[in-house]
């Protein structure tokens, strides 16, 4: 499979690139500065592109089987609205390029913790993360308006996602926050990447949001 990956230089995007390449897929890392992108694994090549530039996106994704969006702001100083702007650009340009598969690295803040109550709306949600969580929720609402032929899947992580071990063992949910027997909601970046590439290879949740947690 030929995969165009935006945000390949980030913590999550780089793990997705590695996971896909290990499985034999051809990964095109779409980055703003090719000279600064280091791909030390066969199967990953970099091309110049900007997810906020419609013409650039159209060129970068043409000829691919799927697009993965792992773009996010550099916190704390980055603008969270980049995820909303990226959603608008991808929804306009990916279908025009003839690509039908789009997977999005989403946020956990929009997951339900009670009927009608999202994680981001709870009193315990950290104020420092509220801006990016709300932007991701707005982006999800946009993806849900996607043209009928675009098979998107929005992949929310657990409440806590960090570098760790790739175990290959995790649970998949939909719109509700997944917690373990201790009430914790966690996933390693490595297992999150594995789950996302699983969905790329074997689509089970087209035009839906899913979540990954232990």
Secondary structure, DSSP 8 states (H G I E B T S, - for coil): -EEEEETTTSHHHHHHHHHHHHTT-EEEEEES-GGG----STTEEEEE--TT-HHHHHHHHTT-SEEEE-----TTTS-TTHHHHHHHHHHHHHHHTT--EEEEE--STTSEEETTEEGGGSTTS-GGGHHHHHHHHHHHHHHTT--TT-EEEEEE--SEEES----S--EEESSB----TTS--EEEHHHHHHHHHHHHHS-S-TTEEEEEE-
